[in-house]
């Protein structure tokens, strides 16, 4: 199964909206800051906290090494870094596809807007399930009806 088909069926993403990006290793200063913040299996929390510390852009998308996963990483200036994988695994090799990028200065406003829109009691970092129905990002996803139609066409 192609990556495009996988993200369409598994996450309901419109593959045309994903942008390939190249992730680089962190510099020494970033690495030192990340080591104090990063927790395993918490890429969304890690990225939102570090976006504020580093005045970086929060990136939500898909990372693929073995299987594609929903993932969050950062963009500092023009350079993409992945503090979670680099700190926990020591490696940033793999394919990264960016879906949304939110500057640190806009991040908390977006989190609060999504929380108000969803009516949820808690605020969460941007993740596929938190942005799926938010008007600004709903065009990035396909409907369940489209997913089923695609699946039935694929099985013919």
DSSP file (Angstrom, degrees, kcal/mol; ACC not computed):
  #  RESIDUE AA STRUCTURE BP1 BP2  ACC     N-H-->O    O-->H-N    N-H-->O    O-->H-N    TCO  KAPPA ALPHA  PHI   PSI    X-CA   Y-CA   Z-CA
    1    1 A X              0   0    0      0, 0.0     2,-0.0     0, 0.0     0, 0.0   0.000 360.0 360.0 360.0 134.7    0.0    0.0    0.0
    2    2 A X     >  -     0   0    0      1,-0.1     4,-2.5     4,-0.0     5,-0.1  -0.309 360.0-116.0 -72.7 159.6    1.4    3.4   -0.9
    3    3 A X  H  > S+     0   0    0      1,-0.2     4,-2.6     2,-0.2     5,-0.3   0.899 117.2  55.1 -60.5 -41.3    1.9    6.1    1.7
    4    4 A X  H  > S+     0   0    0      1,-0.2     4,-1.6     2,-0.2    -1,-0.2   0.921 110.4  44.3 -58.5 -46.5   -0.7    8.2    0.0
    5    5 A X  H  > S+     0   0    0      2,-0.2     4,-2.6     1,-0.2     5,-0.3   0.902 112.2  53.7 -65.6 -41.6   -3.3    5.5    0.3
    6    6 A X  H  X S+     0   0    0     -4,-2.5     4,-3.3     1,-0.2     5,-0.5   0.937 110.2  44.5 -60.8 -48.9   -2.3    4.7    3.9
    7    7 A X  H  X>S+     0   0    0     -4,-2.6     6,-1.9     1,-0.2     4,-1.3   0.845 113.5  52.2 -68.2 -31.1   -2.8    8.3    5.1
    8    8 A X  H  X5S+     0   0    0     -4,-1.6     4,-0.7    -5,-0.3    -1,-0.2   0.944 119.8  32.9 -66.9 -47.5   -6.0    8.6    3.2
    9    9 A X  H  <5S+     0   0    0     -4,-2.6    -2,-0.2     2,-0.1    -3,-0.2   0.905 125.9  39.2 -78.1 -42.4   -7.5    5.4    4.7
   10   10 A X  H  <5S+     0   0    0     -4,-3.3    -3,-0.2    -5,-0.3    -2,-0.1   0.897 133.8  17.2 -77.6 -41.1   -5.9    5.5    8.2
   11   11 A X  H  <5S-     0   0    0     -4,-1.3    -3,-0.2    -5,-0.5    -2,-0.1   0.526  93.2-123.4-111.8  -9.0   -6.1    9.2    9.0
   12   12 A X     << +     0   0    0     -4,-0.7   130,-3.1    -5,-0.6    -4,-0.2   0.764  58.2 154.1  69.8  23.8   -8.6   10.5    6.6
   13   13 A X  B     -A  141   0A   0     -6,-1.9     2,-0.9   128,-0.3   128,-0.3  -0.565  52.7-121.9 -84.4 148.2   -6.0   13.0    5.3
   14   14 A X    >   -     0   0    0    126,-2.9     3,-2.4    -2,-0.2     4,-0.3  -0.824  23.1-152.0 -83.2 108.5   -6.1   14.5    1.8
   15   15 A X  G >  S+     0   0    0     -2,-0.9     3,-1.4     1,-0.3    -1,-0.2   0.765  90.2  68.1 -57.8 -26.1   -2.6   13.3    0.6
   16   16 A X  G 3  S+     0   0    0      1,-0.3    -1,-0.3    -3,-0.1   124,-0.0   0.705  94.6  58.6 -66.1 -17.9   -2.4   16.3   -1.7
   17   17 A X  G <  S+     0   0    0     -3,-2.4     2,-0.4   123,-0.2    -1,-0.3   0.558  84.1  98.2 -87.7  -9.5   -2.2   18.6    1.4
   18   18 A X    <   -     0   0    0     -3,-1.4     2,-0.5    -4,-0.3    81,-0.2  -0.653  58.4-159.1 -84.9 133.4    0.9   16.9    2.7
   19   19 A X  E     -B   98   0B   0     79,-2.5    79,-3.4    -2,-0.4     2,-0.1  -0.951  16.7-127.7-115.6 120.3    4.2   18.6    2.0
   20   20 A X  E     -B   97   0B   0     -2,-0.5     2,-0.3    77,-0.3    77,-0.2  -0.440  32.9-177.2 -64.7 136.0    7.5   16.7    2.2
   21   21 A X  E     -B   96   0B   0     75,-2.2    75,-0.7    -2,-0.1     2,-0.6  -0.941  25.4-124.9-132.8 156.9   10.1   18.3    4.4
   22   22 A X        -     0   0    0     -2,-0.3    58,-0.7    73,-0.1     2,-0.4  -0.905  22.6-152.8-105.4 120.7   13.7   17.5    5.3
   23   23 A X  B     -c   80   0B   0     -2,-0.6     2,-0.3    71,-0.2    58,-0.2  -0.784  10.7-162.7 -97.1 134.5   14.5   17.2    9.0
   24   24 A X        -     0   0    0     56,-3.1    58,-0.5    -2,-0.4     2,-0.0  -0.733  29.7 -90.5-110.9 158.9   18.0   18.0   10.3
   25   25 A X        -     0   0    0     -2,-0.3    -1,-0.1    56,-0.1    58,-0.1  -0.351  50.9-102.9 -63.0 151.0   19.7   17.1   13.5
   26   26 A X        -     0   0    0     56,-0.1    -1,-0.1     1,-0.1     2,-0.1  -0.343  32.8-114.2 -70.2 154.5   19.4   19.7   16.3
   27   27 A X     >  -     0   0    0      1,-0.1     4,-2.5    -2,-0.0     5,-0.2  -0.362  38.3 -95.1 -80.0 173.6   22.2   22.1   17.1
   28   28 A X  H  > S+     0   0    0      1,-0.2     4,-2.3     2,-0.2     5,-0.2   0.890 124.1  49.7 -60.6 -43.1   23.9   21.8   20.5
   29   29 A X  H  > S+     0   0    0      2,-0.2     4,-2.1     1,-0.2    -1,-0.2   0.927 113.0  46.8 -63.0 -45.3   21.8   24.5   22.2
   30   30 A X  H  > S+     0   0    0      1,-0.2     4,-2.8     2,-0.2    -2,-0.2   0.900 111.1  53.0 -62.3 -40.8   18.6   23.0   21.0
   31   31 A X  H  X S+     0   0    0     -4,-2.5     4,-2.2     1,-0.2    -2,-0.2   0.904 108.1  50.0 -62.4 -42.6   19.7   19.5   22.1
   32   32 A X  H  X S+     0   0    0     -4,-2.3     4,-0.8     2,-0.2    -1,-0.2   0.914 113.7  45.0 -63.3 -43.6   20.5   20.8   25.6
   33   33 A X  H >X S+     0   0    0     -4,-2.1     3,-0.8     1,-0.2     4,-0.6   0.923 112.7  51.6 -65.8 -44.1   17.0   22.4   25.9
   34   34 A X  H >X S+     0   0    0     -4,-2.8     4,-3.1     1,-0.2     3,-1.2   0.875 100.6  61.7 -62.3 -38.7   15.3   19.4   24.5
   35   35 A X  H 3< S+     0   0    0     -4,-2.2    -1,-0.2     1,-0.3    -2,-0.2   0.797 105.5  48.0 -60.4 -27.8   17.0   17.0   26.9
   36   36 A X  H << S+     0   0    0     -3,-0.8    -1,-0.3    -4,-0.8    -2,-0.2   0.635 123.9  30.1 -84.8 -14.7   15.3   18.8   29.8
   37   37 A X  H << S+     0   0    0     -3,-1.2    -2,-0.2    -4,-0.6    -3,-0.1   0.789  90.2 100.0-112.1 -41.4   11.8   18.8   28.2
   38   38 A X     <  -     0   0    0     -4,-3.1     2,-0.4    -5,-0.1     5,-0.1  -0.250  42.6-175.3 -67.1 132.7   11.3   15.8   26.0
   39   39 A X    >   -     0   0    0      3,-0.2     3,-1.2    -2,-0.0     7,-0.2  -0.959  35.4 -99.3-119.3 142.8    9.4   12.8   27.2
   40   40 A X  T 3  S+     0   0    0     -2,-0.4    45,-0.0     1,-0.2    44,-0.0  -0.280 104.6  11.7 -59.5 145.6    9.1    9.5   25.2
   41   41 A X  T 3  S+     0   0    0      1,-0.1    -1,-0.2    43,-0.0     3,-0.1   0.719 102.9  99.9  61.5  25.6    5.8    9.1   23.3
   42   42 A X    <>  +     0   0    0     -3,-1.2     4,-3.4     1,-0.1     5,-0.3  -0.235  31.8 143.8-131.1  44.5    4.8   12.7   23.9
   43   43 A X  H  > S+     0   0    0      1,-0.2     4,-2.5     2,-0.2     5,-0.2   0.846  73.9  50.4 -58.3 -36.6    5.7   14.4   20.6
   44   44 A X  H  > S+     0   0    0      2,-0.2     4,-2.2     1,-0.2    -1,-0.2   0.946 116.0  40.5 -68.3 -47.6    2.7   16.8   20.6
   45   45 A X  H  > S+     0   0    0      2,-0.2     4,-2.2     1,-0.2     5,-0.2   0.919 116.6  50.8 -64.9 -44.0    3.4   18.0   24.2
   46   46 A X  H  X S+     0   0    0     -4,-3.4     4,-2.6     1,-0.2     5,-0.2   0.931 112.4  46.5 -58.1 -46.6    7.2   18.1   23.6
   47   47 A X  H  X S+     0   0    0     -4,-2.5     4,-2.1    -5,-0.3    -1,-0.2   0.876 111.2  49.7 -68.9 -38.3    6.7   20.1   20.4
   48   48 A X  H  X S+     0   0    0     -4,-2.2     4,-1.3     2,-0.2    -1,-0.2   0.916 114.7  45.3 -68.1 -40.0    4.3   22.6   21.9
   49   49 A X  H  X S+     0   0    0     -4,-2.2     4,-1.9     1,-0.2    -2,-0.2   0.933 116.2  45.0 -66.6 -45.2    6.6   23.2   24.9
   50   50 A X  H  X S+     0   0    0     -4,-2.6     4,-2.8    -5,-0.2     6,-0.3   0.807 104.2  63.1 -71.8 -28.3    9.7   23.5   22.8
   51   51 A X  H  X>S+     0   0    0     -4,-2.1     5,-2.1    -5,-0.2     4,-0.7   0.910 107.9  44.3 -59.0 -40.3    8.0   25.8   20.3
   52   52 A X  H  <5S+     0   0    0     -4,-1.3     3,-0.4    -3,-0.2    -2,-0.2   0.917 115.0  47.2 -70.1 -43.7    7.6   28.3   23.1
   53   53 A X  H  <5S+     0   0    0     -4,-1.9    -2,-0.2     1,-0.2    -1,-0.2   0.879 123.5  33.0 -63.9 -38.7   11.1   27.9   24.4
   54   54 A X  H  <5S-     0   0    0     -4,-2.8    -1,-0.2    -5,-0.1    -2,-0.2   0.378 103.3-122.3-101.5   3.0   12.7   28.1   21.0
   55   55 A X  T  <5 +     0   0    0     -4,-0.7    -3,-0.2    -3,-0.4     2,-0.2   0.947  65.4 149.7  49.4  51.9   10.3   30.6   19.4
   56   56 A X      < -     0   0    0     -5,-2.1    48,-1.2    -6,-0.3     2,-0.5  -0.477  52.7 -99.3-108.8 175.5    9.8   27.9   16.8
   57   57 A X  E     -ED  75 103B   0     18,-2.9    18,-2.0    46,-0.2     2,-0.4  -0.864  31.2-131.1 -99.6 130.9    6.9   26.8   14.5
   58   58 A X  E     -ED  74 102B   0     44,-3.2    44,-2.8    -2,-0.5     2,-0.5  -0.685  24.4-161.1 -80.4 128.5    4.9   23.7   15.6
   59   59 A X  E     -ED  73 101B   0     14,-2.9    14,-2.1    -2,-0.4     2,-0.4  -0.958   8.3-170.1-118.1 128.9    4.6   21.2   12.7
   60   60 A X  E     +ED  72 100B   0     40,-2.4    39,-3.0    -2,-0.5    40,-2.0  -0.963  36.2  98.6-115.9 132.8    1.9   18.5   12.6
   61   61 A X  E     -ED  71  98B   0     10,-2.6    10,-2.5    -2,-0.4     2,-0.4  -0.824  66.8 -50.2-173.1-146.6    2.1   15.8   10.0
   62   62 A X  E     -ED  70  97B   0     35,-2.6    35,-2.8    -2,-0.2     2,-0.4  -0.958  34.4-165.2-122.7 135.5    3.1   12.3    9.2
   63   63 A X  E     -ED  69  96B   0      6,-2.6     6,-2.8    -2,-0.4     2,-0.4  -0.972   8.8-170.0-117.3 135.4    6.5   10.6    9.9
   64   64 A X  E     +ED  68  95B   0     31,-2.8    31,-3.2    -2,-0.4     4,-0.2  -0.975  32.5 133.8-131.5 123.3    7.4    7.3    8.3
   65   65 A X  S    S-     0   0    0      2,-0.7     3,-0.1    -2,-0.4    -1,-0.1   0.532  99.6 -13.6-117.3 -65.5   10.3    5.1    9.0
   66   66 A X  S    S+     0   0    0      1,-0.5     2,-0.3    28,-0.0    -2,-0.1   0.809 142.8   7.5-101.1 -56.4    8.7    1.7    9.2
   67   67 A X  S    S-     0   0    0     -4,-0.1    -2,-0.7   -64,-0.0    -1,-0.5  -0.955  88.2-101.6-124.5 148.7    5.0    2.6    9.3
   68   68 A X  E     -E   64   0B   0     -2,-0.3     2,-0.3    -4,-0.2    -4,-0.2  -0.471  44.1-178.5 -69.7 135.0    3.5    6.1    8.9
   69   69 A X  E     -E   63   0B   0     -6,-2.8    -6,-2.6    -2,-0.2     2,-0.3  -0.958  35.3-104.6-131.5 152.0    2.5    7.7   12.2
   70   70 A X  E     +E   62   0B   0     -2,-0.3     2,-0.3    -8,-0.2    -8,-0.2  -0.576  56.3 168.3 -67.6 136.1    0.9   11.0   13.2
   71   71 A X  E     -E   61   0B   0    -10,-2.5   -10,-2.6    -2,-0.3     2,-0.4  -0.984  31.5-144.5-153.6 157.2    3.7   13.1   14.6
   72   72 A X  E     +E   60   0B   0     -2,-0.3    12,-0.2   -12,-0.2     2,-0.2  -0.983  27.0 152.5-127.3 141.6    4.7   16.6   15.6
   73   73 A X  E     -E   59   0B   0    -14,-2.1   -14,-2.9    -2,-0.4     2,-0.3  -0.763  33.6-100.1-148.1-168.1    8.1   18.3   15.2
   74   74 A X  E     -EF  58  81B   0      7,-2.6     7,-2.4    -2,-0.2     2,-0.4  -0.827   6.2-149.2-127.3 159.8    9.4   21.9   14.9
   75   75 A X  E     -EF  57  80B   0    -18,-2.0   -18,-2.9    -2,-0.3     2,-0.6  -0.985  14.7-171.2-125.7 118.9   10.7   24.4   12.4
   76   76 A X  E >   - F   0  79B   0      3,-3.3     3,-2.2    -2,-0.4     2,-0.5  -0.942  68.7 -43.6-112.0 112.0   13.3   26.8   13.7
   77   77 A X  T 3  S-     0   0    0     -2,-0.6   -20,-0.1     1,-0.3    -2,-0.0  -0.575 125.3 -27.4  64.9-120.9   13.9   29.5   11.1
   78   78 A X  T 3  S+     0   0    0     -2,-0.5     2,-0.5     2,-0.0    -1,-0.3   0.293 121.6  95.7-104.2   7.7   14.1   27.5    7.9
   79   79 A X  E <   - F   0  76B   0     -3,-2.2    -3,-3.3   -56,-0.0     2,-0.4  -0.868  62.9-146.0-109.3 128.7   15.3   24.3    9.5
   80   80 A X  E     +cF  23  75B   0    -58,-0.7   -56,-3.1    -2,-0.5     2,-0.3  -0.753  22.3 179.0 -88.9 134.9   13.1   21.4   10.6
   81   81 A X  E     - F   0  74B   0     -7,-2.4    -7,-2.6    -2,-0.4     2,-0.5  -0.950  24.0-149.0-132.2 154.6   14.1   19.5   13.7
   82   82 A X     >  +     0   0    0    -58,-0.5     4,-2.3    -2,-0.3     5,-0.3  -0.785  16.6 176.7-124.2  87.1   12.5   16.6   15.5
   83   83 A X  H  > S+     0   0    0     -2,-0.5     4,-2.1     1,-0.2     5,-0.3   0.849  77.2  53.7 -60.4 -35.5   13.3   16.9   19.2
   84   84 A X  H  > S+     0   0    0    -12,-0.2     4,-2.8     2,-0.2     5,-0.4   0.982 114.6  36.0 -66.7 -56.8   11.3   13.9   20.3
   85   85 A X  H  >>S+     0   0    0      1,-0.2     4,-2.4     2,-0.2     5,-1.6   0.899 118.9  50.3 -66.4 -39.1   12.8   11.3   18.0
   86   86 A X  H  <5S+     0   0    0     -4,-2.3    -1,-0.2     4,-0.2    -2,-0.2   0.909 116.9  40.6 -65.9 -39.5   16.3   12.7   18.1
   87   87 A X  H  <5S+     0   0    0     -4,-2.1    -2,-0.2    -5,-0.3    -1,-0.2   0.915 125.9  33.5 -73.6 -43.5   16.3   12.8   22.0
   88   88 A X  H  <5S+     0   0    0     -4,-2.8    -3,-0.2    -5,-0.3    -2,-0.2   0.907 137.6  17.6 -81.8 -43.7   14.5    9.5   22.5
   89   89 A X  T  <5S-     0   0    0     -4,-2.4    -3,-0.2    -5,-0.4    -2,-0.1   0.719  91.3-129.6-102.9 -26.9   15.9    7.4   19.6
   90   90 A X  S   <S+     0   0    0     -5,-1.6     2,-0.3     1,-0.2    -4,-0.2   0.670  76.0  90.9  85.4  18.0   18.9    9.4   18.5
   91   91 A X        -     0   0    0     -6,-1.0    -1,-0.2    -9,-0.1    -2,-0.2  -1.000  45.6-177.1-148.8 142.1   17.8    9.4   14.9
   92   92 A X        +     0   0    0     -2,-0.3   -69,-0.2    -3,-0.1     2,-0.2   0.088  45.0 131.5-124.0  20.5   15.8   11.6   12.5
   93   93 A X        +     0   0    0      2,-0.0     2,-0.3   -69,-0.0    -2,-0.1  -0.537  39.8  73.0 -73.5 139.8   16.0    9.4    9.5
   94   94 A X  S    S-     0   0    0     -2,-0.2     2,-0.5   -71,-0.1   -71,-0.2  -0.831  86.3 -60.8 143.6 179.9   12.7    8.8    7.8
   95   95 A X  E     - D   0  64B   0    -31,-3.2   -31,-2.8    -2,-0.3     2,-0.4  -0.853  43.6-164.6-101.4 128.3   10.1   10.6    5.7
   96   96 A X  E     -BD  21  63B   0    -75,-0.7   -75,-2.2    -2,-0.5     2,-0.5  -0.945   5.4-173.3-114.7 131.5    8.4   13.7    7.1
   97   97 A X  E     -BD  20  62B   0    -35,-2.8   -35,-2.6    -2,-0.4     2,-0.3  -0.977  15.9-144.7-126.4 116.5    5.3   15.1    5.6
   98   98 A X  E     +BD  19  61B   0    -79,-3.4   -79,-2.5    -2,-0.5   -37,-0.3  -0.626  23.6 170.7 -84.0 133.9    4.0   18.4    7.0
   99   99 A X  E    S+     0   0B   0    -39,-3.0     2,-0.3     1,-0.4   -38,-0.2   0.783  70.5   4.5-104.6 -50.9    0.2   19.0    7.2
  100  100 A X  E     - D   0  60B   0    -40,-2.0   -40,-2.4     2,-0.0    -1,-0.4  -0.976  57.2-161.0-135.2 152.3    0.1   22.3    9.2
  101  101 A X  E     - D   0  59B   0     -2,-0.3     2,-0.5   -42,-0.2   -42,-0.2  -0.993  10.5-174.6-133.0 125.2    2.6   24.7   10.6
  102  102 A X  E     - D   0  58B   0    -44,-2.8   -44,-3.2    -2,-0.4     5,-0.1  -0.978  22.9-127.1-126.6 122.5    1.8   27.1   13.4
  103  103 A X  E >>  - D   0  57B   0     -2,-0.5     3,-1.7   -46,-0.3     4,-1.1  -0.313  24.9-116.5 -65.2 148.6    4.1   29.8   14.7
  104  104 A X  H >> S+     0   0    0    -48,-1.2     4,-0.6     1,-0.3     3,-0.5   0.862 115.2  59.6 -53.3 -39.0    4.8   29.9   18.4
  105  105 A X  H 34 S+     0   0    0      1,-0.2    -1,-0.3     2,-0.1     4,-0.2   0.731 114.5  35.6 -65.5 -21.2    3.2   33.3   18.6
  106  106 A X  H <> S+     0   0    0     -3,-1.7     4,-2.1     2,-0.1    -1,-0.2   0.506  95.3  90.0-105.1  -8.7   -0.1   31.9   17.3
  107  107 A X  H <X S+     0   0    0     -4,-1.1     4,-2.5    -3,-0.5     5,-0.2   0.908  87.2  43.4 -63.9 -49.5    0.0   28.5   18.9
  108  108 A X  H  X S+     0   0    0     -4,-0.6     4,-2.4     1,-0.2    -1,-0.2   0.870 112.8  53.8 -68.4 -34.5   -1.8   29.1   22.2
  109  109 A X  H  > S+     0   0    0      2,-0.2     4,-2.4    -4,-0.2    -1,-0.2   0.906 110.6  47.5 -62.8 -40.4   -4.5   31.2   20.5
  110  110 A X  H  X S+     0   0    0     -4,-2.1     4,-2.7     2,-0.2     5,-0.2   0.931 110.5  50.8 -65.7 -45.4   -5.1   28.2   18.1
  111  111 A X  H  X S+     0   0    0     -4,-2.5     4,-2.1     1,-0.2    13,-0.3   0.921 113.5  45.9 -57.8 -44.8   -5.2   25.7   21.0
  112  112 A X  H  X S+     0   0    0     -4,-2.4     4,-2.6     2,-0.2    -1,-0.2   0.891 111.8  51.2 -66.8 -39.7   -7.8   27.9   22.8
  113  113 A X  H  X S+     0   0    0     -4,-2.4     4,-2.6     2,-0.2    -2,-0.2   0.910 111.1  47.8 -64.3 -42.0   -9.8   28.5   19.6
  114  114 A X  H  X S+     0   0    0     -4,-2.7     4,-2.6     2,-0.2     6,-0.3   0.903 111.5  51.2 -65.2 -40.2  -10.0   24.7   19.0
  115  115 A X  H  X>S+     0   0    0     -4,-2.1     4,-1.7    -5,-0.2     5,-0.8   0.936 112.3  45.6 -62.5 -46.3  -11.0   24.1   22.6
  116  116 A X  H  <5S+     0   0    0     -4,-2.6    -2,-0.2     1,-0.2    -1,-0.2   0.925 114.4  49.0 -61.5 -44.5  -13.8   26.7   22.4
  117  117 A X  H  <5S+     0   0    0     -4,-2.6    -2,-0.2     1,-0.2    -1,-0.2   0.897 116.0  41.9 -63.6 -41.5  -15.0   25.3   19.0
  118  118 A X  H  <5S-     0   0    0     -4,-2.6    -1,-0.2    -5,-0.2    -2,-0.2   0.709  99.7-133.8 -80.0 -20.2  -15.0   21.7   20.2
  119  119 A X  T  <5 +     0   0    0     -4,-1.7    -3,-0.2     1,-0.2    -4,-0.1   0.630  50.5 155.7  74.7  12.4  -16.5   22.5   23.6
  120  120 A X      < -     0   0    0     -5,-0.8    -1,-0.2    -6,-0.3    -2,-0.1  -0.412  47.3-138.2 -72.8 148.0  -13.9   20.3   25.2
  121  121 A X  S    S+     0   0    0     -3,-0.1     2,-0.3    -2,-0.1    -1,-0.1   0.786  85.7  55.9 -74.9 -28.2  -13.0   20.9   28.9
  122  122 A X  S    S-     0   0    0     -7,-0.1     2,-0.4     0, 0.0    -2,-0.1  -0.744  78.4-130.3-108.2 153.3   -9.3   20.4   28.3
  123  123 A X        -     0   0    0     -2,-0.3     2,-0.3    -7,-0.0   -11,-0.1  -0.866  27.6-172.3-101.5 135.8   -6.9   22.1   25.8
  124  124 A X        -     0   0    0     -2,-0.4     3,-0.1   -13,-0.3    -9,-0.1  -0.906  29.3-101.9-125.8 152.2   -4.7   19.9   23.7
  125  125 A X        -     0   0    0     -2,-0.3     2,-0.1     1,-0.1     5,-0.1  -0.317  63.3 -75.1 -60.9 156.4   -1.9   20.5   21.3
  126  126 A X        +     0   0    0    -82,-0.1     2,-0.3     4,-0.1    -1,-0.1  -0.387  68.2 158.9 -57.9 127.1   -2.9   20.4   17.6
  127  127 A X    >>  -     0   0    0     -2,-0.1     4,-1.8    -3,-0.1     3,-0.8  -0.907  55.9 -96.2-140.7 164.6   -3.4   16.7   16.6
  128  128 A X  H 3> S+     0   0    0     -2,-0.3     4,-1.7     1,-0.3     3,-0.3   0.915 123.9  47.8 -52.7 -46.5   -5.4   15.2   13.7
  129  129 A X  H 34 S+     0   0    0      1,-0.2     4,-0.3     2,-0.2    -1,-0.3   0.753 112.0  49.6 -71.6 -21.4   -8.4   14.6   15.9
  130  130 A X  H <4 S+     0   0    0     -3,-0.8    -1,-0.2     1,-0.1    -2,-0.2   0.750 119.2  35.5 -86.8 -23.1   -8.4   18.1   17.4
  131  131 A X  H >< S+     0   0    0     -4,-1.8     3,-0.7    -3,-0.3     6,-0.3   0.598  90.6  93.6-102.4 -12.1   -8.2   19.9   14.0
  132  132 A X  T 3< S+     0   0    0     -4,-1.7     9,-0.2    -5,-0.3    -1,-0.1   0.856  99.5  26.5 -51.5 -45.6  -10.3   17.6   11.8
  133  133 A X  T 3  S+     0   0    0     -4,-0.3     2,-0.3    -3,-0.1    -1,-0.3   0.492  90.9 115.0-100.4  -3.8  -13.5   19.6   12.3
  134  134 A X  S X> S-     0   0    0     -3,-0.7     3,-2.0     1,-0.1     4,-1.5  -0.527  71.9-128.8 -68.1 127.9  -12.1   23.0   13.0
  135  135 A X  T 34 S+     0   0    0     -2,-0.3     4,-0.4     1,-0.3     3,-0.1   0.808 103.8  57.9 -51.7 -37.9  -13.1   25.2   10.1
  136  136 A X  T 34 S+     0   0    0      1,-0.2    -1,-0.3     2,-0.1    -2,-0.1   0.765 122.1  24.7 -64.1 -24.7   -9.6   26.5    9.3
  137  137 A X  T X4 S+     0   0    0     -3,-2.0     3,-2.3    -6,-0.3     4,-0.2   0.461  88.3 100.0-121.0  -4.0   -8.3   22.9    8.8
  138  138 A X  G >< S+     0   0    0     -4,-1.5     3,-1.6     1,-0.3    -3,-0.1   0.789  76.3  66.6 -60.5 -27.1  -11.3   20.8    7.8
  139  139 A X  G 3  S+     0   0    0     -4,-0.4    -1,-0.3     1,-0.3    -2,-0.1   0.655  88.4  68.9 -67.2 -13.5  -10.3   21.0    4.1
  140  140 A X  G <  S+     0   0    0     -3,-2.3  -126,-2.9    -8,-0.1     2,-0.3   0.593  97.3  62.5 -78.8 -10.2   -7.2   19.0    4.9
  141  141 A X  B <  S-A   13   0A   0     -3,-1.6     2,-0.3  -128,-0.3  -128,-0.3  -0.801  74.3-134.6-117.6 154.5   -9.3   15.9    5.6
  142  142 A X        -     0   0    0   -130,-3.1    -2,-0.0    -2,-0.3     2,-0.0  -0.752  34.0-103.7-101.8 156.8  -11.6   13.7    3.5
  143  143 A X     >  -     0   0    0     -2,-0.3     4,-2.2     1,-0.1     5,-0.1  -0.312  25.6-113.5 -75.3 161.4  -15.0   12.6    4.8
  144  144 A X  H  > S+     0   0    0      1,-0.2     4,-2.6     2,-0.2     5,-0.2   0.856 120.3  57.4 -60.7 -34.1  -15.7    9.1    6.1
  145  145 A X  H  > S+     0   0    0      2,-0.2     4,-2.4     1,-0.2    -1,-0.2   0.919 106.9  47.2 -62.3 -43.9  -18.0    8.7    3.1
  146  146 A X  H  > S+     0   0    0      2,-0.2     4,-2.7     1,-0.2    -2,-0.2   0.886 110.6  52.8 -64.4 -38.7  -15.0    9.5    0.7
  147  147 A X  H  X S+     0   0    0     -4,-2.2     4,-2.6     2,-0.2    -2,-0.2   0.930 111.1  46.1 -62.1 -45.4  -12.8    7.1    2.7
  148  148 A X  H  X S+     0   0    0     -4,-2.6     4,-2.6     2,-0.2    -2,-0.2   0.905 112.5  50.3 -64.4 -41.4  -15.4    4.3    2.2
  149  149 A X  H  X S+     0   0    0     -4,-2.4     4,-1.9     2,-0.2    -2,-0.2   0.922 112.5  47.4 -62.6 -43.3  -15.8    5.1   -1.4
  150  150 A X  H  X S+     0   0    0     -4,-2.7     4,-2.3     1,-0.2    -2,-0.2   0.916 111.9  50.7 -62.8 -43.5  -12.1    5.0   -1.9
  151  151 A X  H  X S+     0   0    0     -4,-2.6     4,-1.6     1,-0.2    -2,-0.2   0.902 109.8  48.9 -62.5 -42.7  -11.8    1.7    0.0
  152  152 A X  H  < S+     0   0    0     -4,-2.6     4,-0.4     1,-0.2    -1,-0.2   0.853 111.9  49.5 -68.7 -32.6  -14.5    0.1   -2.1
  153  153 A X  H >< S+     0   0    0     -4,-1.9     3,-0.8    -5,-0.2    -2,-0.2   0.882 109.7  52.1 -69.4 -38.0  -12.8    1.3   -5.3
  154  154 A X  H 3< S+     0   0    0     -4,-2.3    -2,-0.2     1,-0.2    -1,-0.2   0.820 106.2  53.8 -66.5 -31.6   -9.5   -0.1   -4.1
  155  155 A X  T 3<        0   0    0     -4,-1.6    -1,-0.2     1,-0.2    -2,-0.2   0.575 360.0 360.0 -84.0  -7.9  -11.0   -3.5   -3.4
  156  156 A X    <         0   0    0     -3,-0.8    -1,-0.2    -4,-0.4    -2,-0.1   0.487 360.0 360.0 -75.0 360.0  -12.4   -3.9   -6.9
